[in-house]
Amino acid sequence: MTGSVTVIGLGPGDPRLLTQAASEALAQAQDLIGYIPYVARVPDRPGLTKHATDNRVEIDRAGHALALAASGRRVAVVSGGDPGVFAMAAAIFEAVENGAPEWRHLAITVEPGITAMLAAAARLGAPLGGDFCAMSLSDNLKPWEVITARLEAVLRVDFVISLYNPISSARPWQLGAALGLAAEHRSPETPVVFARAVSRPDEAIRVLTLAQARETTADMATMVIIGASGTRLIPRGDGAAPFVYTPRSVPA
Amino acid sequence: MTGSVTVIGLGPGDPRLLTQAASEALAQAQDLIGYIPYVARVPDRPGLTKHATDNRVEIDRAGHALALAASGRRVAVVSGGDPGVFAMAAAIFEAVENGAPEWRHLAITVEPGITAMLAAAARLGAPLGGDFCAMSLSDNLKPWEVITARLEAVLRVDFVISLYNPISSARPWQLGAALGLAAEHRSPETPVVFARAVSRPDEAIRVLTLAQARETTADMATMVIIGASGTRLIPRGDGAAPFVYTPRSVPA
C-alpha cells in the first residue's frame, strides 16, 4: 500500500498565509478532497483530480479520502485554518479508528495551518496574550449544557475565549446566549471582537464592547473573541482602529 | 515617521513551517530583534542588522524595537511559534501603551505563525479535536493560585489542555503539581503528550498516560498536552507511534 493522506491547513484565506510545507504537499497531491470553497482555493493543474463536497459530510469525506489512499493514490484533504482545530483532522482519525483495519497502516500526515483565532489576533494586536481557550459554539456534536458549563467555567477564571462556529441559520440564538452568559461574569465594557473572513477580500473586523456585541449580528464566517478582564484597547487616533491586547501579567 | 515594526512568527523551527507572508516580512527588515536562538534561525544578509538578546528582557526588547522604528527603521521582531501566543506580541503592545505617545502612530503589524501546540498536534494526529485551552505554567507573571484555579476549572469541564512553559530551572515543581491536579480529575490512563522541539533536529515526542507523565521529566523546549476524557489512541503496530485524537463529539 503506497497511497497516502495529507490533511492540509490552508490558513484563513490569503495564500500568503500558507506554510511552505502546506504548499509543497498540495503540489504533490493526485486527489484533492474538501468542502467546496476550500477546494476552490487550490488552483487547477494537470494530474490533480478535485472532489469538492458539501460541508455537512465530514465523516463521508474522510472515508472517501482513506479509501482512495488505500487504492494507492496520494490524497490531500484540505481544511481552512488549521486542520486540527474544529476541522477535518479529527474526522479523518475517527474514520481510521472505525474503518478498515488496513487504514491504520496508511501514511497519514497533518500539515498545520494558521487557524482563524491566530489570524484574527494578529490583525488586532495581541488579544490572546494571556491564557485562552478555543470552543466551538455548535451544538450539533455536543449538548448545549456542555457548552454552557464550559463557558461558565472559563468565564469564572478569566480566560480569553475564542468562539468558533458562533452562528448558522440552524443555530441562530446560541451566540446571543453565550454573550449573555459572558455578561453575567464580565463588565459590559469588556472588549469583544467579531473578526469576519480575516485576510480575505471581504474581511470585516469589528472591535466592540460586550454590551455592543450583544446587539450585533454575526455570520458563519465570523470568529468571536471575548476578552478577559485585563484585555484592553490602545486608541491610536487618525481614524485608525485601536490595538487590542491582553497583558501577559495577571496581578496578585 | 516612516519606520515600522513587524512582529513575526517563525513557527516551531523547520523553515518550511513559516508562512510566505512571514518570509517576505523577514526579507524586508533592516533590523532584526529577538531572543538569541530565534534570531539565529534567520540567515545573515547584507543590509540586515541583528540584535539578539537574552530571553528575560521582553519589555526592554520591545522598547528597543519601537525606538528603532520611531527613528525610521524597518524593524522585525521575531518569536518562535506564533507571536501572539505566550511570545513577543503582547510585550510590544504593553510597551506601546506605556511608552512614547508617537509609538501609537507607528505601522505595527503581526505576522502569525504555527504555534507549538498546533505543530505538536499535527505530529500526533488530532489531539485538539474538541474544545481546548492554552495556558502558560509560568508563575513569573501571574500568581500560582490563578494558575491552579484555571487548571481546576478546565479540568472539571473536560477541556484538552496545552501547557506552555511547563518547566525551567527556576520553576522545577510546577509541572508535577499541575499533573497531580489533573490526576484528581482525570483517569490515570488519560493520554498526555510531551512534545519536545517539534520539527527541529532534536524533536522528541512521547505519548504517555497521565500516570506515566507524572513520573517523567520535561524541559523548557517541551509542550505538554493533557487529553480530555474522550482523547484516545489508535494503535498502529509495526513499531509506529499511535495516532492521538480527540473526537469532535461529546456524548450527552
Interface residues (C-beta under 8 A of the other chain):
Chain A: G11 D14 P15 R16 L17 L18 T19 Q20 A21 S23 E24 E58 D82 P83 G84 V85 F86 A89 A90 A91 I92 F93 E94 V96 E97 R104 H105 I108 T109 V110 E111 P112 G113 I114 T115 L118 A119 A121 A122 R123 G125 A126 P127 L128 G129 G130 D131 F132 C133 A134 M135 S136 L141 K142 P143 V146 A149 R150 A153 V154 R156 V157 D158 F159 R232 I234 P235 R236 G237 D238 A240 F243 Y245 T246 P247 R248 S249 V250 A252
Chain B: G11 D14 P15 R16 L17 L18 T19 Q20 A21 S23 E24 E58 D82 P83 G84 V85 F86 A89 A90 A91 I92 F93 E94 V96 E97 R104 H105 I108 T109 V110 E111 P112 G113 I114 T115 L118 A119 A121 A122 R123 G125 A126 P127 L128 G129 G130 D131 F132 C133 A134 M135 S136 L141 K142 P143 V146 A149 R150 A153 V154 R156 V157 D158 F159 R232 I234 P235 R236 G237 D238 A240 F243 Y245 T246 P247 R248 S249 V250 A252
